[in-house]
Amino acid sequence: MSQITSHVLDTNLGKPAVNMPVILYQHIEQQWQVLAHSNTNQDGRVTDLLTEHSNLPMGVYRVHFDTEHYFNTLQQECFYPYVDVVFQISGNGEHYHIPLLLSAFGYSTYRGS
């Protein structure tokens, strides 16, 4: 399993958010560098951002969720065209799960397990 995973749930529909583009960035020397990208699967999960044995160094990272793409496929208006979740990791190889609870006009996130 990837060291960084995510799960996106559409709270308006009560269903997983399928086929949402997700990009992982690392903050290095005052710039964001793309590390990986994927799309949510049929269960709204992203489990393949990194290879199974990848171990990210301590630092600041960002997961970018392309919510506009997702809502456009549903032909729904959205207020937030994207959601960026910025977080820091310790560099000890620990797993980090970044869930996103989403509606067209709001969202919340937390550190999952």
HELIX and SHEET records of a PDB file:
HELIX    1   1 THR A   67  THR A   73  1                                   7    
SHEET    1   A 3 LYS A  15  PRO A  16  0                                        
SHEET    2   A 3 ILE A   4  ASP A  10 -1                                        
SHEET    3   A 3 ARG A  45  VAL A  46 -1                                        
SHEET    1   B 4 LYS A  15  PRO A  16  0                                        
SHEET    2   B 4 ILE A   4  ASP A  10 -1                                        
SHEET    3   B 4 TYR A  96  SER A 103  1                                        
SHEET    4   B 4 GLY A 106  THR A 109 -1                                        
SHEET    1   C 4 GLN A  31  ASN A  39  0                                        
SHEET    2   C 4 PRO A  21  ILE A  28 -1                                        
SHEET    3   C 4 GLY A  59  PHE A  65 -1                                        
SHEET    4   C 4 VAL A  83  ILE A  89 -1                                        
END                                                                             
